[in-house]
Amino acid sequence: MLYSRWQVVLMIIKIAPQRRDDEFVVEKNGMALKINGDTFDFSPMQEGGTLPRSAIACEWIWDDVSFDGGQLIVCLILPVPANYSPEQAYPADLTDVPDGIIQFPKALPLIETA
């Protein structure tokens, strides 16, 4: 069954933290994610389907994308800076992600040394 853009699909984003200082901006629009300017549209996926990681040209997606039970599950690498927070080091899954820029856990404030 193909889901049309007007149907509600629950997106779950699983996060794998990785120590790196890269820019990381992710925007959700329905069943599509724009990651650092590149759009990945998962709307053609059918219920029960899996898109292998090897078929996705994106360094930020670290596992297969699956669509099961009305849930689209995407696993993303989260770059964490040297001043990472506990929420970044041990992130919870993001569930029922709304459309728009995705808010990921924030880093701790930088501590200035004299």
MMTF fields as JSON, N, C-alpha, C and O atoms, coordinates in Angstrom:
{
  "mmtfVersion": "1.0.0",
  "mmtfProducer": "UNKNOWN",
  "numBonds": 455,
  "numAtoms": 456,
  "numGroups": 114,
  "numChains": 1,
  "numModels": 1,
  "chainsPerModel": [1],
  "groupsPerChain": [114],
  "chainIdList": ["A"],
  "bondAtomList": [4, 2, 8, 6, 12, 10, 16, 14, 20, 18, 24, 22, 28, 26, 32, 30, 36, 34, 40, 38, 44, 42, 48, 46, 52, 50, 56, 54, 60, 58, 64, 62, 68, 66, 72, 70, 76, 74, 80, 78, 84, 82, 88, 86, 92, 90, 96, 94, 100, 98, 104, 102, 108, 106, 112, 110, 116, 114, 120, 118, 124, 122, 128, 126, 132, 130, 136, 134, 140, 138, 144, 142, 148, 146, 152, 150, 156, 154, 160, 158, 164, 162, 168, 166, 172, 170, 176, 174, 180, 178, 184, 182, 188, 186, 192, 190, 196, 194, 200, 198, 204, 202, 208, 206, 212, 210, 216, 214, 220, 218, 224, 222, 228, 226, 232, 230, 236, 234, 240, 238, 244, 242, 248, 246, 252, 250, 256, 254, 260, 258, 264, 262, 268, 266, 272, 270, 276, 274, 280, 278, 284, 282, 288, 286, 292, 290, 296, 294, 300, 298, 304, 302, 308, 306, 312, 310, 316, 314, 320, 318, 324, 322, 328, 326, 332, 330, 336, 334, 340, 338, 344, 342, 348, 346, 352, 350, 356, 354, 360, 358, 364, 362, 368, 366, 372, 370, 376, 374, 380, 378, 384, 382, 388, 386, 392, 390, 396, 394, 400, 398, 404, 402, 408, 406, 412, 410, 416, 414, 420, 418, 424, 422, 428, 426, 432, 430, 436, 434, 440, 438, 444, 442, 448, 446, 452, 450],
  "bondOrderList": [1, 1, 1, 1, 1, 1, 1, 1, 1, 1, 1, 1, 1, 1, 1, 1, 1, 1, 1, 1, 1, 1, 1, 1, 1, 1, 1, 1, 1, 1, 1, 1, 1, 1, 1, 1, 1, 1, 1, 1, 1, 1, 1, 1, 1, 1, 1, 1, 1, 1, 1, 1, 1, 1, 1, 1, 1, 1, 1, 1, 1, 1, 1, 1, 1, 1, 1, 1, 1, 1, 1, 1, 1, 1, 1, 1, 1, 1, 1, 1, 1, 1, 1, 1, 1, 1, 1, 1, 1, 1, 1, 1, 1, 1, 1, 1, 1, 1, 1, 1, 1, 1, 1, 1, 1, 1, 1, 1, 1, 1, 1, 1, 1],
  "groupList": [{"groupName": "MET", "atomNameList": ["N", "CA", "C", "O"], "elementList": ["N", "C", "C", "O"], "formalChargeList": [0, 0, 0, 0], "bondAtomList": [1, 0, 2, 1, 3, 2], "bondOrderList": [1, 1, 2], "singleLetterCode": "M", "chemCompType": "L-PEPTIDE LINKING"}, {"groupName": "LEU", "atomNameList": ["N", "CA", "C", "O"], "elementList": ["N", "C", "C", "O"], "formalChargeList": [0, 0, 0, 0], "bondAtomList": [1, 0, 2, 1, 3, 2], "bondOrderList": [1, 1, 2], "singleLetterCode": "L", "chemCompType": "L-PEPTIDE LINKING"}, {"groupName": "TYR", "atomNameList": ["N", "CA", "C", "O"], "elementList": ["N", "C", "C", "O"], "formalChargeList": [0, 0, 0, 0], "bondAtomList": [1, 0, 2, 1, 3, 2], "bondOrderList": [1, 1, 2], "singleLetterCode": "Y", "chemCompType": "L-PEPTIDE LINKING"}, {"groupName": "SER", "atomNameList": ["N", "CA", "C", "O"], "elementList": ["N", "C", "C", "O"], "formalChargeList": [0, 0, 0, 0], "bondAtomList": [1, 0, 2, 1, 3, 2], "bondOrderList": [1, 1, 2], "singleLetterCode": "S", "chemCompType": "L-PEPTIDE LINKING"}, {"groupName": "ARG", "atomNameList": ["N", "CA", "C", "O"], "elementList": ["N", "C", "C", "O"], "formalChargeList": [0, 0, 0, 0], "bondAtomList": [1, 0, 2, 1, 3, 2], "bondOrderList": [1, 1, 2], "singleLetterCode": "R", "chemCompType": "L-PEPTIDE LINKING"}, {"groupName": "TRP", "atomNameList": ["N", "CA", "C", "O"], "elementList": ["N", "C", "C", "O"], "formalChargeList": [0, 0, 0, 0], "bondAtomList": [1, 0, 2, 1, 3, 2], "bondOrderList": [1, 1, 2], "singleLetterCode": "W", "chemCompType": "L-PEPTIDE LINKING"}, {"groupName": "GLN", "atomNameList": ["N", "CA", "C", "O"], "elementList": ["N", "C", "C", "O"], "formalChargeList": [0, 0, 0, 0], "bondAtomList": [1, 0, 2, 1, 3, 2], "bondOrderList": [1, 1, 2], "singleLetterCode": "Q", "chemCompType": "L-PEPTIDE LINKING"}, {"groupName": "VAL", "atomNameList": ["N", "CA", "C", "O"], "elementList": ["N", "C", "C", "O"], "formalChargeList": [0, 0, 0, 0], "bondAtomList": [1, 0, 2, 1, 3, 2], "bondOrderList": [1, 1, 2], "singleLetterCode": "V", "chemCompType": "L-PEPTIDE LINKING"}, {"groupName": "ILE", "atomNameList": ["N", "CA", "C", "O"], "elementList": ["N", "C", "C", "O"], "formalChargeList": [0, 0, 0, 0], "bondAtomList": [1, 0, 2, 1, 3, 2], "bondOrderList": [1, 1, 2], "singleLetterCode": "I", "chemCompType": "L-PEPTIDE LINKING"}, {"groupName": "LYS", "atomNameList": ["N", "CA", "C", "O"], "elementList": ["N", "C", "C", "O"], "formalChargeList": [0, 0, 0, 0], "bondAtomList": [1, 0, 2, 1, 3, 2], "bondOrderList": [1, 1, 2], "singleLetterCode": "K", "chemCompType": "L-PEPTIDE LINKING"}, {"groupName": "ALA", "atomNameList": ["N", "CA", "C", "O"], "elementList": ["N", "C", "C", "O"], "formalChargeList": [0, 0, 0, 0], "bondAtomList": [1, 0, 2, 1, 3, 2], "bondOrderList": [1, 1, 2], "singleLetterCode": "A", "chemCompType": "L-PEPTIDE LINKING"}, {"groupName": "PRO", "atomNameList": ["N", "CA", "C", "O"], "elementList": ["N", "C", "C", "O"], "formalChargeList": [0, 0, 0, 0], "bondAtomList": [1, 0, 2, 1, 3, 2], "bondOrderList": [1, 1, 2], "singleLetterCode": "P", "chemCompType": "L-PEPTIDE LINKING"}, {"groupName": "ASP", "atomNameList": ["N", "CA", "C", "O"], "elementList": ["N", "C", "C", "O"], "formalChargeList": [0, 0, 0, 0], "bondAtomList": [1, 0, 2, 1, 3, 2], "bondOrderList": [1, 1, 2], "singleLetterCode": "D", "chemCompType": "L-PEPTIDE LINKING"}, {"groupName": "GLU", "atomNameList": ["N", "CA", "C", "O"], "elementList": ["N", "C", "C", "O"], "formalChargeList": [0, 0, 0, 0], "bondAtomList": [1, 0, 2, 1, 3, 2], "bondOrderList": [1, 1, 2], "singleLetterCode": "E", "chemCompType": "L-PEPTIDE LINKING"}, {"groupName": "PHE", "atomNameList": ["N", "CA", "C", "O"], "elementList": ["N", "C", "C", "O"], "formalChargeList": [0, 0, 0, 0], "bondAtomList": [1, 0, 2, 1, 3, 2], "bondOrderList": [1, 1, 2], "singleLetterCode": "F", "chemCompType": "L-PEPTIDE LINKING"}, {"groupName": "ASN", "atomNameList": ["N", "CA", "C", "O"], "elementList": ["N", "C", "C", "O"], "formalChargeList": [0, 0, 0, 0], "bondAtomList": [1, 0, 2, 1, 3, 2], "bondOrderList": [1, 1, 2], "singleLetterCode": "N", "chemCompType": "L-PEPTIDE LINKING"}, {"groupName": "GLY", "atomNameList": ["N", "CA", "C", "O"], "elementList": ["N", "C", "C", "O"], "formalChargeList": [0, 0, 0, 0], "bondAtomList": [1, 0, 2, 1, 3, 2], "bondOrderList": [1, 1, 2], "singleLetterCode": "G", "chemCompType": "PEPTIDE LINKING"}, {"groupName": "THR", "atomNameList": ["N", "CA", "C", "O"], "elementList": ["N", "C", "C", "O"], "formalChargeList": [0, 0, 0, 0], "bondAtomList": [1, 0, 2, 1, 3, 2], "bondOrderList": [1, 1, 2], "singleLetterCode": "T", "chemCompType": "L-PEPTIDE LINKING"}, {"groupName": "CYS", "atomNameList": ["N", "CA", "C", "O"], "elementList": ["N", "C", "C", "O"], "formalChargeList": [0, 0, 0, 0], "bondAtomList": [1, 0, 2, 1, 3, 2], "bondOrderList": [1, 1, 2], "singleLetterCode": "C", "chemCompType": "L-PEPTIDE LINKING"}],
  "groupTypeList": [0, 1, 2, 3, 4, 5, 6, 7, 7, 1, 0, 8, 8, 9, 8, 10, 11, 6, 4, 4, 12, 12, 13, 14, 7, 7, 13, 9, 15, 16, 0, 10, 1, 9, 8, 15, 16, 12, 17, 14, 12, 14, 3, 11, 0, 6, 13, 16, 16, 17, 1, 11, 4, 3, 10, 8, 10, 18, 13, 5, 8, 5, 12, 12, 7, 3, 14, 12, 16, 16, 6, 1, 8, 7, 18, 1, 8, 1, 11, 7, 11, 10, 15, 2, 3, 11, 13, 6, 10, 2, 11, 10, 12, 1, 17, 12, 7, 11, 12, 16, 8, 8, 6, 14, 11, 9, 10, 1, 11, 1, 8, 13, 17, 10],
  "groupIdList": [1, 2, 3, 4, 5, 6, 7, 8, 9, 10, 11, 12, 13, 14, 15, 16, 17, 18, 19, 20, 21, 22, 23, 24, 25, 26, 27, 28, 29, 30, 31, 32, 33, 34, 35, 36, 37, 38, 39, 40, 41, 42, 43, 44, 45, 46, 47, 48, 49, 50, 51, 52, 53, 54, 55, 56, 57, 58, 59, 60, 61, 62, 63, 64, 65, 66, 67, 68, 69, 70, 71, 72, 73, 74, 75, 76, 77, 78, 79, 80, 81, 82, 83, 84, 85, 86, 87, 88, 89, 90, 91, 92, 93, 94, 95, 96, 97, 98, 99, 100, 101, 102, 103, 104, 105, 106, 107, 108, 109, 110, 111, 112, 113, 114],
  "secStructList": [7, 5, 7, 7, 6, 6, 1, 7, 7, 3, 3, 3, 3, 3, 3, 3, 3, 3, 3, 7, 7, 7, 7, 7, 7, 3, 3, 3, 3, 6, 6, 3, 3, 3, 3, 6, 6, 3, 3, 3, 3, 7, 6, 6, 7, 5, 6, 6, 3, 3, 3, 7, 4, 4, 4, 7, 7, 7, 6, 6, 5, 7, 1, 7, 3, 3, 3, 3, 6, 6, 3, 3, 3, 3, 3, 3, 3, 3, 3, 3, 7, 6, 6, 7, 7, 2, 2, 2, 2, 1, 7, 7, 7, 5, 7, 1, 7, 7, 1, 3, 3, 7, 7, 7, 7, 7, 7, 7, 7, 7, 7, 7, 7, 7],
  "xCoordList": [0.843, 0.0, 0.887, 1.74, 0.692, 1.411, 0.66, -0.567, 1.398, 0.803, 0.88, 1.929, -0.228, -0.198, 0.289, 0.327, 0.653, 1.24, 0.291, 0.754, -1.011, -1.948, -2.194, -2.781, -1.777, -1.981, -0.932, 0.216, -1.351, -0.453, 0.441, -0.036, 1.723, 2.719, 3.581, 4.075, 3.761, 4.591, 6.048, 6.429, 6.87, 8.299, 9.037, 8.858, 9.859, 10.713, 12.158, 12.574, 12.911, 14.32, 15.163, 15.115, 15.93, 16.874, 18.206, 18.607, 18.886, 20.094, 21.311, 21.293, 22.37, 23.658, 24.657, 25.07, 25.052, 26.001, 27.388, 27.829, 28.054, 29.411, 30.194, 29.743, 31.355, 32.181, 32.721, 33.611, 32.175, 32.613, 32.034, 31.05, 32.629, 32.241, 31.526, 31.539, 30.912, 30.247, 28.982, 28.351, 28.638, 27.347, 26.281, 26.489, 25.127, 24.081, 22.729, 22.335, 22.024, 20.688, 19.764, 20.015, 18.692, 17.74, 16.35, 15.918, 15.662, 14.297, 13.391, 13.712, 12.25, 11.272, 10.122, 9.649, 9.681, 8.501, 7.756, 8.09, 6.746, 6.019, 6.928, 7.454, 7.113, 7.982, 9.349, 10.063, 9.71, 11.01, 11.849, 11.332, 13.151, 14.105, 15.083, 15.602, 15.327, 16.377, 17.52, 17.392, 18.639, 19.799, 20.926, 21.459, 21.277, 22.32, 22.099, 23.044, 20.839, 20.505, 20.147, 19.621, 20.413, 20.08, 18.777, 18.633, 17.824, 16.51, 16.452, 16.896, 15.895, 15.695, 14.209, 13.705, 13.51, 12.059, 11.733, 12.038, 11.114, 10.782, 9.32, 8.853, 8.581, 7.156, 6.858, 5.771, 7.76, 7.455, 7.49, 7.056, 7.998, 8.083, 6.695, 5.76, 6.576, 5.316, 5.341, 6.4, 4.166, 4.013, 4.742, 4.569, 5.56, 6.328, 7.65, 8.4, 7.94, 9.147, 10.377, 10.292, 11.52, 12.813, 13.681, 13.794, 14.286, 15.231, 16.625, 16.965, 17.441, 18.762, 19.65, 19.598, 20.439, 21.387, 22.268, 22.602, 22.634, 23.518, 22.875, 23.578, 21.55, 20.845, 20.656, 20.073, 21.143, 20.948, 22.302, 23.203, 22.434, 23.7, 23.731, 23.636, 23.866, 23.894, 24.747, 24.456, 25.805, 26.689, 26.017, 26.501, 24.913, 24.253, 23.24, 22.856, 22.805, 21.873, 22.72, 23.456, 22.611, 23.546, 22.95, 23.655, 21.661, 21.052, 19.938, 19.605, 19.37, 18.247, 17.101, 16.941, 16.308, 15.088, 13.938, 13.84, 13.071, 11.956, 10.63, 10.552, 9.599, 8.252, 7.323, 7.006, 6.885, 6.092, 5.066, 5.398, 3.829, 2.779, 2.51, 2.144, 2.689, 2.486, 3.613, 3.494, 4.712, 5.87, 7.05, 7.462, 7.579, 8.788, 9.947, 9.987, 10.889, 12.005, 13.295, 13.707, 13.922, 15.159, 16.219, 15.957, 17.398, 18.499, 19.545, 20.126, 19.78, 20.712, 21.913, 21.8, 23.058, 24.244, 24.083, 23.753, 24.313, 24.271, 25.692, 26.323, 26.212, 27.559, 27.529, 26.703, 28.426, 28.473, 29.835, 30.871, 29.825, 31.073, 31.795, 31.29, 32.97, 33.766, 33.025, 33.217, 32.185, 31.419, 30.012, 29.025, 29.941, 28.641, 27.932, 28.557, 26.613, 25.773, 25.427, 25.593, 24.949, 24.493, 23.362, 23.259, 22.521, 21.422, 21.945, 21.311, 23.088, 23.704, 24.429, 24.404, 25.064, 25.828, 24.916, 25.259, 23.746, 22.789, 21.414, 20.5, 21.251, 20.007, 18.836, 18.987, 17.673, 16.432, 15.978, 16.319, 15.208, 14.621, 13.709, 13.071, 13.653, 12.705, 11.469, 11.548, 10.332, 9.107, 8.091, 8.08, 7.241, 6.202, 6.807, 6.331, 7.845, 8.591, 7.707, 7.236, 7.478, 6.656, 7.449, 8.678, 6.729, 7.388, 8.141, 7.734, 9.237, 10.054, 11.464, 11.832, 12.252, 13.626, 13.58, 12.875, 14.323, 14.327, 15.278, 16.415, 14.794, 15.597, 16.251, 15.571, 17.56, 18.325, 18.841, 18.848, 19.274, 19.831, 20.983, 21.773, 21.058, 22.069, 23.307, 23.252, 24.421, 25.694, 25.696, 24.879, 26.624, 26.832, 27.508, 28.174, 27.342, 28.049, 29.56, 30.068, 30.259, 31.723, 32.255, 31.773, 33.24, 33.867, 35.179, 36.053, 35.295, 36.515, 37.577, 37.296, 38.786, 39.896, 40.849, 41.073, 41.4, 42.287, 43.693, 44.561],
  "yCoordList": [-1.18, 0.0, 1.243, 1.399, 2.1, 3.372, 4.385, 4.471, 5.143, 6.195, 7.487, 7.832, 8.202, 9.503, 10.554, 10.311, 11.698, 12.749, 13.248, 13.778, 13.097, 13.607, 12.622, 13.002, 11.399, 10.425, 10.608, 10.961, 10.36, 10.53, 9.305, 8.175, 9.548, 8.504, 8.963, 10.091, 8.11, 8.433, 8.2, 7.093, 9.256, 9.103, 8.973, 9.779, 7.957, 7.746, 7.882, 7.237, 8.733, 8.908, 8.357, 8.849, 7.334, 6.764, 7.471, 7.727, 7.783, 8.602, 7.822, 7.19, 7.883, 7.298, 8.446, 9.012, 8.801, 9.903, 9.516, 8.376, 10.489, 10.272, 11.562, 12.639, 11.451, 12.627, 13.212, 12.642, 14.35, 15.083, 16.487, 16.732, 17.395, 18.802, 19.272, 20.463, 18.362, 18.706, 19.53, 19.477, 20.287, 20.967, 19.892, 18.922, 20.064, 19.05, 19.725, 20.118, 19.853, 20.441, 19.454, 19.041, 19.08, 18.123, 18.747, 19.265, 18.684, 19.194, 18.072, 17.367, 17.911, 16.885, 17.548, 18.619, 16.891, 17.321, 16.065, 15.45, 15.682, 14.448, 13.252, 13.027, 12.481, 11.306, 11.588, 10.663, 12.863, 13.237, 13.928, 14.642, 13.701, 14.397, 15.147, 14.601, 16.4, 17.174, 17.236, 17.834, 16.615, 16.529, 17.344, 16.995, 18.432, 19.334, 19.699, 19.756, 19.945, 20.397, 19.311, 19.616, 18.046, 16.932, 16.287, 15.935, 16.133, 15.591, 14.088, 13.597, 13.378, 11.932, 11.683, 11.82, 11.314, 11.145, 9.662, 8.856, 9.317, 7.922, 7.607, 6.514, 8.557, 8.347, 7.182, 6.613, 6.796, 5.624, 4.291, 3.266, 4.301, 3.045, 2.497, 3.25, 1.192, 0.526, -0.044, -0.347, -0.183, -0.772, -2.113, -2.949, -2.315, -3.543, -3.527, -4.502, -2.432, -2.353, -1.909, -1.267, -2.273, -1.866, -1.363, -2.005, -0.207, 0.349, 0.126, 0.713, -0.71, -1.012, 0.23, 1.101, 0.294, 1.397, 1.564, 2.684, 0.455, 0.497, 1.185, 1.575, 1.34, 1.989, 3.486, 4.174, 3.993, 5.397, 6.102, 5.746, 7.092, 7.828, 8.976, 10.148, 8.606, 9.618, 9.113, 8.072, 9.856, 9.445, 9.539, 8.944, 10.272, 10.496, 9.41, 9.279, 8.635, 7.533, 6.292, 5.863, 5.707, 4.633, 3.235, 2.267, 3.105, 1.775, 1.773, 2.807, 0.586, 0.473, 1.37, 1.617, 1.852, 2.601, 1.615, 0.91, 1.568, 0.626, 1.361, 2.429, 0.756, 1.317, 0.181, -0.677, 0.177, -0.931, -0.403, 0.387, -0.837, -0.431, 1.069, 1.647, 1.699, 3.141, 3.957, 5.173, 3.289, 3.975, 3.91, 2.836, 5.09, 5.184, 5.353, 6.322, 4.417, 4.443, 4.726, 3.972, 5.852, 6.303, 6.432, 7.001, 5.912, 5.96, 6.953, 6.768, 8.011, 9.059, 9.132, 8.892, 9.465, 9.792, 11.23, 12.113, 11.468, 12.815, 13.242, 12.66, 14.257, 14.725, 15.432, 16.316, 15.039, 15.671, 16.332, 15.741, 17.563, 18.301, 17.841, 17.001, 18.392, 18.035, 18.361, 17.68, 19.387, 19.778, 19.164, 19.828, 17.896, 17.229, 17.11, 17.063, 17.064, 16.926, 15.455, 14.654, 15.081, 13.706, 13.327, 12.175, 14.303, 14.037, 13.72, 12.973, 14.281, 13.96, 12.618, 11.855, 12.337, 11.093, 9.87, 8.8, 10.04, 8.938, 9.404, 9.521, 9.672, 10.277, 9.303, 8.109, 9.854, 9.099, 9.169, 10.107, 8.172, 8.223, 9.442, 9.825, 10.043, 11.126, 10.484, 9.855, 10.641, 10.007, 11.066, 12.17, 10.718, 11.621, 12.971, 14.021, 12.926, 14.119, 14.997, 14.535, 16.259, 17.146, 17.664, 17.605, 18.167, 18.793, 20.036, 20.715, 20.32, 21.485, 21.064, 19.895, 22.04, 21.774, 20.906, 21.231, 19.815, 18.899, 19.426, 19.796, 19.453, 19.918, 18.708, 17.858, 18.647, 17.581, 18.075, 19.282, 17.172, 17.606, 18.585, 18.457, 19.554, 20.615, 20.274, 19.489, 20.884, 20.719, 21.544, 22.448, 21.216, 22.015, 23.328, 23.4, 24.37, 25.625, 25.4, 24.587, 26.133, 26.068, 26.728, 27.786, 26.108, 26.666, 27.306, 26.657, 28.58, 29.321, 29.053, 29.103, 28.773, 28.585, 29.764, 30.289, 30.162, 31.338, 30.979, 31.851],
  "zCoordList": [0.0, 0.0, 0.0, 0.873, -0.95, -0.982, -0.133, -0.189, 0.643, 1.453, 0.674, 0.131, 0.618, -0.053, 0.935, 2.141, 0.431, 1.265, 2.347, 3.356, 2.175, 3.169, 4.299, 5.312, 4.168, 5.23, 6.319, 6.049, 7.548, 8.685, 8.815, 8.917, 8.808, 9.019, 10.179, 10.182, 11.149, 12.302, 11.93, 11.549, 12.041, 11.769, 13.091, 14.004, 13.175, 14.338, 13.863, 12.901, 14.557, 14.215, 15.351, 16.478, 15.036, 15.993, 15.78, 14.645, 16.876, 16.795, 17.274, 18.33, 16.467, 16.838, 16.963, 15.95, 18.189, 18.35, 17.846, 17.99, 17.259, 16.764, 16.973, 16.584, 17.582, 17.877, 16.577, 15.946, 16.191, 15.012, 15.058, 15.757, 14.329, 14.382, 13.118, 12.807, 12.401, 11.145, 11.363, 12.418, 10.336, 10.269, 10.092, 9.364, 10.763, 10.67, 10.826, 11.924, 9.702, 9.708, 9.013, 7.88, 9.704, 9.152, 9.2, 10.23, 8.068, 7.989, 7.511, 6.555, 8.186, 7.805, 7.062, 7.444, 5.993, 5.261, 4.841, 3.828, 5.618, 5.343, 5.53, 6.619, 4.462, 4.516, 3.904, 3.516, 3.818, 3.258, 4.323, 5.182, 4.246, 5.103, 4.215, 3.242, 4.559, 3.902, 4.898, 5.966, 4.543, 5.425, 4.808, 3.754, 5.479, 4.971, 3.501, 2.715, 3.146, 1.795, 0.806, -0.265, 1.123, 0.232, 0.691, 1.862, -0.238, 0.107, -0.153, -1.191, 0.819, 0.734, 0.957, 2.072, -0.124, -0.096, 0.052, -0.828, 1.167, 1.444, 1.146, 1.463, 0.535, 0.278, -0.676, -0.581, -1.587, -2.416, -1.646, -2.171, -0.418, 0.337, 0.628, 0.899, 0.57, 0.862, 2.271, 2.819, 2.837, 4.164, 4.211, 3.325, 5.25, 5.409, 4.662, 4.706, 3.979, 3.165, 3.934, 4.981, 3.381, 3.93, 2.783, 1.738, 3.0, 2.039, 2.609, 3.636, 1.966, 2.519, 2.595, 1.726, 3.618, 3.808, 2.57, 2.182, 1.965, 0.795, -0.41, -1.342, -0.402, -1.51, -1.277, -2.115, -0.147, 0.211, 0.199, 0.957, -0.656, -0.779, 0.227, -0.137, 1.507, 2.562, 3.713, 4.3, 4.034, 5.127, 6.493, 7.455, 6.596, 7.887, 8.233, 9.395, 7.253, 7.52, 7.745, 6.856, 8.954, 9.32, 9.307, 9.594, 8.98, 8.962, 7.916, 7.338, 7.688, 6.765, 7.229, 8.424, 6.276, 6.583, 6.44, 5.436, 7.441, 7.385, 7.545, 8.153, 6.981, 7.058, 7.441, 6.618, 8.694, 9.21, 10.202, 11.086, 10.055, 10.977, 10.961, 11.984, 9.81, 9.713, 10.313, 10.464, 10.656, 11.24, 10.274, 9.836, 9.954, 9.15, 10.118, 10.876, 10.099, 11.044, 10.286, 9.405, 10.665, 10.037, 11.127, 12.186, 10.872, 11.842, 11.339, 10.27, 12.126, 11.727, 12.654, 13.856, 12.085, 12.883, 13.356, 12.564, 14.635, 15.196, 15.522, 16.405, 14.822, 15.163, 16.518, 16.747, 17.403, 18.724, 18.919, 18.612, 19.434, 19.628, 20.885, 21.63, 21.114, 22.295, 23.59, 24.597, 23.576, 24.767, 24.737, 25.056, 24.353, 24.225, 25.572, 26.632, 25.488, 26.68, 26.886, 25.966, 28.078, 28.29, 27.324, 26.904, 26.978, 26.046, 24.646, 23.901, 24.292, 23.004, 23.061, 22.096, 24.176, 24.314, 24.385, 23.883, 25.016, 25.192, 24.733, 25.55, 23.442, 22.966, 22.955, 22.698, 23.242, 23.115, 21.659, 20.938, 21.236, 19.9, 19.807, 20.787, 18.634, 18.386, 17.772, 16.717, 18.43, 17.962, 17.566, 18.111, 16.616, 16.123, 15.744, 16.176, 14.943, 14.549, 13.654, 12.615, 14.047, 13.214, 12.013, 11.993, 11.023, 9.879, 10.335, 11.278, 9.656, 9.975, 10.343, 10.225, 10.792, 11.225, 12.483, 13.439, 12.481, 13.629, 14.69, 14.401, 15.911, 17.042, 17.71, 18.284, 17.627, 18.26, 19.605, 19.849, 20.486, 21.778, 21.574, 20.639, 22.462, 22.368, 23.19, 24.137, 22.803, 23.516, 24.798, 24.975, 25.681, 26.884, 26.497, 25.464, 27.322, 27.027, 27.058, 27.83, 26.207, 26.211, 27.472, 27.879, 28.084, 29.284, 28.863, 28.289, 29.158, 28.806, 29.864, 31.061, 29.423, 30.361, 30.231, 29.14, 31.358, 31.354, 30.97, 30.918]
}
